[in-house]
């Protein structure tokens, strides 16, 4: 493993359906499993790239402390 993207891929391979991120905003718990991250991060990265984010660009993630922040961070690194 050399990059964060390798970490996402390796996490999905090794830990598959184990919880990676979770939040309990009210009565329900929302869980993102390692395989979910491996699926959603490249899709979110594609959205960022389609919006014009290129390698070497700087990006800011302005969001509350939630699992979506982690997804946005990993997607930005992936893009």
Residue pairs with C-beta under 8 A, 6 or more apart in sequence:
1 7
1 10
3 77
4 74
4 77
4 78
5 41
5 74
5 77
5 78
8 37
8 38
8 41
8 74
8 78
9 38
11 20
11 34
11 37
11 38
12 34
12 35
12 37
12 38
14 34
15 33
15 34
16 33
16 34
16 35
17 33
17 34
17 35
18 33
18 34
19 31
19 32
19 33
20 32
20 33
20 34
20 36
20 37
21 31
21 32
21 37
21 67
21 70
21 71
22 29
22 30
22 31
22 32
22 67
23 29
23 30
23 66
23 67
24 30
30 67
32 40
32 67
32 71
37 71
37 74
40 71
40 75
41 71
41 74
41 75
41 78
42 75
42 78
44 71
44 72
44 74
44 75
44 78
45 75
45 76
45 78
45 79
46 79
47 75
48 59
48 75
48 76
48 79
49 79
53 59
53 76
53 79
55 79
59 76
61 69
61 72
61 73
61 76
63 69
63 72
